[in-house]
């Protein structure tokens, strides 16, 4: 399963559906992401937190 930035944002901001998202993530090494996703996550978080 590929994890995109929306998943990270929901979890890190503890949004309403964060628990549901966490339960749907695979356990072990089945999940993957990319550096570009991490960059997009940082940009989206800084925007939502008013840091930009």
Residue frames as qw, qx, qy, qz and C-alpha x, y, z in Angstrom:
[[0.000, 0.890, 0.456, 0.000, 0.00, 0.00, 0.00],
 [0.391, 0.328, -0.014, 0.860, 1.31, 3.43, -0.96],
 [0.261, -0.722, -0.482, 0.422, 0.72, 6.06, 1.74],
 [0.308, 0.611, 0.217, 0.696, 0.12, 9.57, 0.40],
 [0.156, 0.233, -0.317, 0.906, 0.29, 12.96, 2.10],
 [0.527, -0.446, -0.180, -0.701, -3.39, 13.09, 3.02],
 [0.827, -0.315, -0.463, 0.059, -2.89, 10.11, 5.34],
 [0.544, -0.001, -0.382, 0.747, 0.04, 11.77, 7.11],
 [0.103, -0.347, 0.033, -0.932, -1.83, 15.08, 7.45],
 [0.682, -0.453, -0.339, -0.463, -4.93, 13.42, 8.94],
 [0.811, -0.277, -0.433, 0.281, -2.84, 11.51, 11.47],
 [0.471, 0.072, -0.277, 0.834, -0.47, 14.32, 12.43],
 [0.196, -0.309, 0.021, -0.930, -3.27, 16.86, 12.87],
 [0.061, 0.181, 0.896, -0.401, -5.37, 14.28, 14.73],
 [0.405, -0.021, -0.271, -0.873, -8.38, 15.01, 12.56],
 [0.730, -0.094, 0.262, -0.624, -11.78, 13.39, 13.19],
 [0.958, 0.194, -0.093, -0.192, -11.09, 10.29, 11.10],
 [0.125, 0.702, -0.691, 0.118, -7.49, 9.74, 12.26],
 [0.560, -0.247, 0.746, -0.263, -8.35, 6.63, 14.28],
 [0.846, 0.395, 0.284, -0.217, -10.14, 5.08, 11.31],
 [0.534, 0.756, -0.378, -0.013, -7.19, 5.84, 9.04],
 [0.149, -0.602, 0.761, -0.189, -4.74, 4.32, 11.52],
 [0.718, -0.046, 0.650, -0.246, -6.73, 1.09, 11.75],
 [0.810, 0.553, 0.118, -0.151, -6.71, 0.74, 7.96],
 [0.206, 0.788, -0.576, -0.064, -2.93, 1.00, 7.61],
 [0.927, 0.086, -0.363, 0.024, -1.15, -2.28, 7.01],
 [0.620, -0.711, 0.329, 0.035, 1.18, -3.61, 9.68],
 [0.826, -0.098, 0.395, 0.391, 4.74, -4.59, 8.87],
 [0.268, -0.399, 0.422, 0.769, 6.62, -3.64, 5.73],
 [0.383, 0.507, 0.731, 0.251, 3.66, -3.57, 3.36],
 [0.107, 0.950, 0.250, -0.151, 3.35, 0.25, 3.39],
 [0.594, 0.022, 0.196, 0.780, 5.54, 2.58, 1.36],
 [0.112, 0.941, 0.208, -0.243, 5.78, 6.28, 0.54],
 [0.672, 0.437, 0.083, 0.592, 8.22, 8.64, -1.19],
 [0.390, -0.233, -0.157, 0.877, 10.32, 11.69, -0.50],
 [0.078, -0.288, -0.355, -0.886, 7.98, 13.77, -2.63],
 [0.507, -0.601, -0.572, -0.233, 5.07, 12.73, -0.41],
 [0.559, -0.477, -0.377, 0.564, 7.01, 13.81, 2.67],
 [0.203, -0.007, 0.098, 0.974, 7.73, 17.20, 1.07],
 [0.290, -0.441, -0.491, -0.693, 4.06, 17.64, 0.15],
 [0.574, -0.576, -0.571, 0.113, 3.09, 16.67, 3.71],
 [0.442, -0.317, -0.227, 0.808, 5.42, 19.30, 5.16],
 [0.004, 0.156, 0.266, 0.951, 4.03, 21.96, 2.84],
 [0.438, -0.513, -0.572, -0.467, 0.39, 21.07, 3.62],
 [0.579, -0.523, -0.513, 0.357, 1.05, 20.96, 7.37],
 [0.317, -0.197, -0.112, 0.921, 2.79, 24.33, 7.38],
 [0.172, -0.298, -0.394, -0.852, -0.12, 25.80, 5.42],
 [0.544, -0.546, -0.589, -0.242, -2.78, 24.31, 7.72],
 [0.596, -0.502, -0.392, 0.490, -0.85, 25.43, 10.81],
 [0.060, 0.989, 0.130, 0.029, -0.42, 28.96, 9.44],
 [0.630, -0.521, 0.265, 0.511, 3.35, 28.76, 9.12],
 [0.477, 0.203, 0.493, 0.699, 3.44, 29.89, 5.48]]
